[in-house]
Amino acid sequence: MQLEGRKVIVVGAGSGIGRGVAIAASEAGAHVVLAGRKRETLEATSELMKGPLEVRVLDASVEAEVAAFCEAVGPFDHLVSTVSQGVAGPLTGLGFASIERAFAAKLWAPIYLVKHASSRISPDGSFTFFSGFRAWKPAVGTSITSLVNGGLEAFTKAMAVELAPVRLNAISPGVVDSGSFWDRLGAEARERLFADYANKAPARRVGTTADLAAATLFAMTNPFLTGTVLSVDGGAVLM
Ligand SMILES: NC(=O)c1ccc[n+]([C@@H]2O[C@H](COP(=O)([O-])OP(=O)(O)OC[C@H]3O[C@@H](n4cnc5c(N)ncnc54)[C@H](OP(=O)(O)O)[C@@H]3O)[C@@H](O)[C@H]2O)c1
């Protein structure tokens, strides 16, 4: 199965892995719909692409916006969502608003996207959602990240059963140098994290957006891959 002439929606296309996926899908010949909350970052992604594309501003955590977005985009073949809102720290210190943002990005947004887009996806199409390694490797301060990533993986599997033959998969990245994702740590702590990960992971490096984009294209185009969580983490499970 190829992406030439297929319509691919990327929610989160304005940065990091989503930007990498949008560019790779475009290079593979897809018509790409770039979605996210900030027009300027989506337009910056569009400038790195040559093929047919649409830029659509979308807050995927608002159901009415997702419904209108799906109506406007119409029939499509594949949808990828990298939507994420970071929340870190011991549970007792977390404000409810930050917990709610993390739920909205990793749980409500995928639910709304599947609910409103599934009647418009082609039968050989796919949804690919991004979870993360904290689902299976928690640390102090990751309770909500672990919860939403694990929940997203369970939802993806359940919907792969419910929507078959449409395929749904989750990709679980390890530590990826994707731009701003780790900025909240500050430069020094980020470099320490990257060095520690590279030292321990069997791949001996952190991931790149190209690694994750290649895995996403594989998930989109392999017709026998569904209901699975693809760990793309340099072997972190063995650390
Ligand atoms: N990078 C890593 O090391 C790593 C590790 C484990 C898991 N992951 C997961 O991999 C995925 C991609 O990560 P990344 O590094 O590319 O992160 P990123 O650059 O922060 O990408 C997240 C994207 O989601 C968009 N977004 C956030 N809330 C949204 C909303 N309500 N509606 C629409 N778009 C929204 C953001 O754009 P706007 O703010 O402009 O909307 C942004 O483009 C995420 O799900 C992340 O949790 C990454």
Ligand as a Chemical Component Dictionary entry (heavy atoms), coordinates in Angstrom:
data_LIG
# 
_chem_comp.id                   LIG 
_chem_comp.type                 NON-POLYMER 
_chem_comp.pdbx_formal_charge   0 
_chem_comp.three_letter_code    LIG 
# 
loop_
_chem_comp_atom.comp_id 
_chem_comp_atom.atom_id 
_chem_comp_atom.alt_atom_id 
_chem_comp_atom.type_symbol 
_chem_comp_atom.charge 
_chem_comp_atom.model_Cartn_x 
_chem_comp_atom.model_Cartn_y 
_chem_comp_atom.model_Cartn_z 
_chem_comp_atom.pdbx_ordinal 
LIG N1  N1  N 0  9.826  13.668 22.014 1  
LIG C1  C1  C 0  9.932  12.651 22.860 2  
LIG O1  O1  O 0  11.030 12.337 23.382 3  
LIG C2  C2  C 0  8.711  11.818 23.199 4  
LIG C3  C3  C 0  8.846  10.788 24.158 5  
LIG C4  C4  C 0  7.728  10.027 24.476 6  
LIG C5  C5  C 0  6.517  10.287 23.860 7  
LIG N2  N2  N 1  6.429  11.299 22.947 8  
LIG C6  C6  C 0  5.125  11.554 22.335 9  
LIG O2  O2  O 0  5.265  11.694 20.931 10 
LIG C7  C7  C 0  4.334  12.671 20.449 11 
LIG C8  C8  C 0  5.052  13.737 19.634 12 
LIG O3  O3  O 0  6.029  14.344 20.452 13 
LIG P1  P1  P 0  6.855  15.631 19.961 14 
LIG O4  O4  O 0  8.189  15.496 20.571 15 
LIG O5  O5  O -1 6.690  15.837 18.514 16 
LIG O6  O6  O 0  6.067  16.764 20.790 17 
LIG P2  P2  P 0  5.567  18.228 20.371 18 
LIG O7  O7  O 0  6.538  18.867 19.449 19 
LIG O8  O8  O 0  5.249  18.923 21.648 20 
LIG O9  O9  O 0  4.241  17.922 19.545 21 
LIG C9  C9  C 0  2.958  17.941 20.094 22 
LIG C10 C10 C 0  2.058  18.653 19.109 23 
LIG O10 O10 O 0  0.726  18.611 19.595 24 
LIG C11 C11 C 0  0.097  19.835 19.238 25 
LIG N3  N3  N 0  -1.034 20.036 20.126 26 
LIG C12 C12 C 0  -1.013 20.120 21.481 27 
LIG N4  N4  N 0  -2.257 20.259 21.951 28 
LIG C13 C13 C 0  -3.074 20.277 20.866 29 
LIG C14 C14 C 0  -4.482 20.382 20.698 30 
LIG N5  N5  N 0  -5.300 20.503 21.751 31 
LIG N6  N6  N 0  -4.990 20.343 19.449 32 
LIG C15 C15 C 0  -4.186 20.222 18.372 33 
LIG N7  N7  N 0  -2.846 20.094 18.464 34 
LIG C16 C16 C 0  -2.300 20.131 19.699 35 
LIG C17 C17 C 0  1.188  20.885 19.424 36 
LIG O11 O11 O 0  0.986  22.020 18.598 37 
LIG P3  P3  P 0  0.192  23.334 19.065 38 
LIG O12 O12 O 0  0.639  23.614 20.475 39 
LIG O13 O13 O 0  0.572  24.360 18.069 40 
LIG O14 O14 O 0  -1.246 22.980 18.956 41 
LIG C18 C18 C 0  2.419  20.125 18.906 42 
LIG O15 O15 O 0  2.625  20.377 17.528 43 
LIG C19 C19 C 0  3.615  13.228 21.676 44 
LIG O16 O16 O 0  2.371  12.585 21.836 45 
LIG C20 C20 C 0  4.550  12.886 22.824 46 
LIG O17 O17 O 0  3.886  12.729 24.070 47 
LIG C21 C21 C 0  7.496  12.072 22.609 48 
# 
loop_
_chem_comp_bond.comp_id 
_chem_comp_bond.atom_id_1 
_chem_comp_bond.atom_id_2 
_chem_comp_bond.value_order 
_chem_comp_bond.pdbx_ordinal 
LIG N1  C1  SING 1  
LIG C1  O1  DOUB 2  
LIG C1  C2  SING 3  
LIG C2  C3  SING 4  
LIG C2  C21 DOUB 5  
LIG C3  C4  DOUB 6  
LIG C4  C5  SING 7  
LIG C5  N2  DOUB 8  
LIG N2  C6  SING 9  
LIG N2  C21 SING 10 
LIG C6  O2  SING 11 
LIG C6  C20 SING 12 
LIG O2  C7  SING 13 
LIG C7  C8  SING 14 
LIG C7  C19 SING 15 
LIG C8  O3  SING 16 
LIG O3  P1  SING 17 
LIG P1  O4  DOUB 18 
LIG P1  O5  SING 19 
LIG P1  O6  SING 20 
LIG O6  P2  SING 21 
LIG P2  O7  DOUB 22 
LIG P2  O8  SING 23 
LIG P2  O9  SING 24 
LIG O9  C9  SING 25 
LIG C9  C10 SING 26 
LIG C10 O10 SING 27 
LIG C10 C18 SING 28 
LIG O10 C11 SING 29 
LIG C11 N3  SING 30 
LIG C11 C17 SING 31 
LIG N3  C12 SING 32 
LIG N3  C16 SING 33 
LIG C12 N4  DOUB 34 
LIG N4  C13 SING 35 
LIG C13 C14 SING 36 
LIG C13 C16 DOUB 37 
LIG C14 N5  SING 38 
LIG C14 N6  DOUB 39 
LIG N6  C15 SING 40 
LIG C15 N7  DOUB 41 
LIG N7  C16 SING 42 
LIG C17 O11 SING 43 
LIG C17 C18 SING 44 
LIG O11 P3  SING 45 
LIG P3  O12 DOUB 46 
LIG P3  O13 SING 47 
LIG P3  O14 SING 48 
LIG C18 O15 SING 49 
LIG C19 O16 SING 50 
LIG C19 C20 SING 51 
LIG C20 O17 SING 52 
# 
